[in-house]
Amino acid sequence: MPRYIDDQVLQYAGSILQDKVMFGTDYPPAVQRKLLWENAEAFLDI
């Protein structure tokens, strides 16, 4: 996760850019999978 994401970027990502914004990471694949999917799956018990 970046240390800092400008508030304006977050605002636009949640509004007019919501269909055009993607999140990318250079974490190792196993960590990336946990960050983007498995942790939420475990938390939501699905």
C-alpha positions, 0 to 999 in steps of 0.5 A, a space after each residue: 500500500 502506498 504510504 500516501 494517496 492524495 485525498 483528491 485521488 481517493 475522491 475521484 476514485 470513488 466517483 467519476 473514475 470508479 470504473 477506470 481505477 485499478 489497484 496494483 502492487 509489487 508485493 509477492 504473489 502470495 501476499 498480494 493474494 491475501 491482501 486483495 482476496 483471502 483476508 476479506 474472504 476470511 473476515 466475511 467468512 465466505 
